[in-house]
Amino acid sequence: MRANHHLFEILVVCTMSILMTLVMIAAFPSTYGHTFSQNENSLFLTRVAQAHSQLNLIENLVLNGTSTTTATNNNSNNNNAKSVQAHVMQTIALLNEKDPVNNFTWSQEIAEKNQLVAKDLARELNDLKISLSQDTPTTAINNKPSLSNNSSVIQDKIDKLGGLLDEAISARVNKDAVNNSTNQALVLANIGNEIFYSYGQALGFPYPKLANMVATMKLNVNSNNNSNNNKIPAMANKVNIANESQYQNAKAYVKQAQEIVSKYLKSPASNNKNAAPDIQLQLNKVISQLKMTIDNKGSFSTVMHLIHIQLHPRLIANYKIT
């Protein structure tokens, strides 16, 4: 009887562990791809980087009339209007997402360090949402939303929000941690996962299917030393974009990845004797290939290969992330 009791306890513990893992995956899908050991700083910096990308997308769509569709003017503007609202909501959702360690939202954690910045972020995002819902038209001339009466106001709001996000970083993360190459390598790894999921969903893959692709992949963390893994799969015919705002996300996150490499990953960790001397060049090459593939609406298998077989293993090998 006692043995059966112990067996029952073991089964309960295992079941609870599995359930907790599933809850974490559901709550924080974007942290899974290659699954990295996160610290709060790297995950927070990732979310702020994503928020900056969302603001840049809003700026391009609303003020510059940028579109990635080849549809008619009216359809394109309808897509732009929907995408603008989607990006505003994603920015709000990023700050309202919970830190998986402390179970507080990132906005709450910013408020712990600087309540004024947190309040200003919430207010300005809400004001931007209201302004855009009132002013973003569904039709326009020459494929450009007409915001002539309010464009300077929108631009000021976006600029202010960008400044507030930078203040939030200064308030919550010390400068050494921001400039730490391992932290930034983790941020880049996370952004790689965001590109993977965004492009996959842009093509119409549901999230569970994408997660299953990652779970079943045979990832070789030593791919830097395997020449076969460095060969890029041939680009297939252009794919069809099913979700425009997710396609825009993928392109914006590639740009964010390039900025991270340029600003923070110029050299690997100083205590890593096995690091490649040209790692920045290698990372830039992979991300450039990733950009070309996504810009040209190339095959998803190529994107998956570049992120999980080339980008992530290089970060693991050279920056000692786990």
Number of C-alpha atoms within 10 A of each C-alpha: 6 7 8 9 10 11 12 12 12 12 12 12 12 12 12 12 12 12 12 12 12 13 12 14 15 12 13 14 17 20 21 17 23 19 14 15 10 18 12 15 18 24 20 23 23 24 20 21 20 21 23 22 24 25 21 16 23 26 19 14 22 26 19 15 18 18 19 15 14 8 11 10 17 15 15 22 28 17 19 29 22 17 23 24 19 16 23 22 15 16 20 18 14 19 22 15 17 18 18 16 9 10 11 13 17 24 22 19 21 25 17 13 15 16 16 14 21 22 15 14 23 17 13 16 20 15 14 20 18 13 15 20 15 9 18 21 18 17 18 17 10 11 18 20 24 20 17 8 8 13 17 12 13 20 16 11 18 20 14 16 23 19 14 18 19 15 16 26 17 15 18 18 18 11 11 9 14 17 13 15 23 22 24 25 26 27 23 29 29 27 25 29 25 23 27 25 25 25 28 25 22 22 20 14 15 12 16 11 12 16 16 11 13 18 14 8 12 10 16 15 17 14 19 18 11 11 8 9 16 15 11 16 13 10 15 13 10 13 14 12 18 14 18 21 23 23 22 23 23 28 21 19 25 22 15 20 24 18 14 19 21 14 10 19 22 16 16 25 17 9 9 12 10 11 18 17 13 11 19 17 14 16 22 17 14 20 23 16 16 25 22 14 19 23 14 13 19 20 20 19 14 18 26 23 19 24 23 24 22 25 24 27 21 27 24 18 19 20 26 17 19 12
